[in-house]
C-alpha cells in the first residue's frame, strides 16, 4: 500500500474528519466568546471600576525612564489585568462547552429498553394456570 493510499484511508476515517471539524468550530467559538468578553463583559467591569480598562491593570516594578544617552527605557510591569481578562475568557468558554456537552449527553441517552419478551414456556404455563383456575 503506497503512502498516498494510506493517507487517503487515514483522512477518510470519520474520527479525523470529526476532529478537524471540532477544531475549526472550537476556534470560531473561541473568537465569539473573546468578542463577548472584550466587547461586553470587560467594559462593564471597567465601568464599575471607574472607567479603567481591566486589560490595563498592572503593577509597575520599574517605571519607564530616559537614560543618559536620551533613549527611553520602557517600564517593567506585571500585567495582571491582561491575565485576568484571559482567565475570564477561558472560564466562559469552558462553561459554555460544559453546558453544550451536558445537553448533548442528555439527548444521546438511549431510550429505556423495553421489557424483555416473556419466554414461550412461561406463556404456556400461564395459559395452563388460567385454564385450571376456571
N, C-alpha and C positions, 0 to 999 in steps of 0.2 A: 504494500500500500504506500503510495507516494505521499510526500509531505503535504501537497496541496489537497489531496483527497482526505487525509487525516484532519487537516484544518477545517475543511468543509463539514466533516462529520462533527467535529468539536463545536463549531459555531451553530450547526443546525439543532443541537440539543436544546431542549426547552429551558434548562436551567441557565444557560449562558445568556440567552435572549431575555429571559425574565430578569436576570441580574443587571444587564445593560439598561433595560427599561427602568428598573428601580433606581439606578444611579442617576439617570437623566431626570426622572421625576423628582428625586430627592434633591438634586441641585436646584431645580426650578423652585421647589417648595422652600428650600433654604433662602432663596432670594426673596420670596414673598414674605417670609417671616422677618428677614432682615429689614425689608422695607417697612413692615408694620412697626418694628421696634424703633427704627430710625425716624420714621415719619409721625408716629402717634404716641408710642409709649414714652420715649425719651423726651420729647418736647413737653409732655405732661409732667414728667418728673422735674424737668428743668424749670417749668413754670412754678411748681410747688417749692422749688429751692431758690427762688428769686431770679429766675431768668438765666441761670448759669447752665451751660450745656454739660451733661454728665460726662461726655467723652473728653471734655477739657479739664476734668478734675485731675489734679496731680499734686505730688509732694516734691517740692524743689529741693534737691540736695545741694546744688551749687548754681547760683543764678548766672545768667549769661553776662559776660564781661567783654571788655576790649583789651587786648594785650598791648605790650609796649610798642609793637610794630603797627598798631592801628587796626589789626584784623580782629573781627569779632569772634568770640569763643561762645559756642552755644551752651545753653543751660543743661544741667544734668538733673533729670527729674524722673520720678516713679509715676507713671501714668496709670493710676488705679481706676480712673473713670472709664478709660477705654476697655480695660479688663472687665469692669462691671457691666458695661454695655454688651460685650461679647458673651458674658455669662448669662445675661437675661435672654439674649438670642438663643443660646443653647437650651436653656430651661424651657422656653416656649416651644422650640422645635421638638424637643423630647416629649413634652406633654401632649402636643397635638399628634405626634406619631403614636404615642401610647393610646390615645383615645381612638385613633383610626384602627389600630390593631385590635383593640378591645371590641370595637363594633364588628370588625371583620371576623374575629373568632366567634362572636355570638352568632353571626349569620352562618358560619361554617358548621356549627354543631349539627351532628346528624339527628335526623328526626327520631323520635323514640321508636325503638324497634317494636314491631308487632309481636304479640304473644306467640310463642312457638305453636305450631299446629299440633293439635291433640293426636296422639298416636291412634292408629286404626283399632288396635286391640282395646284401648281404653274406651273408644266409642262403642265397640261391640259389647263390652262389659256393662256400660251404662244402659244400653238398649235392653240387655237381659235383665238388669236390675229393675228397670222401669216396667218391663213386662211382668216380672214376678210380683211387683207391688200391686198390680191390678188384679 
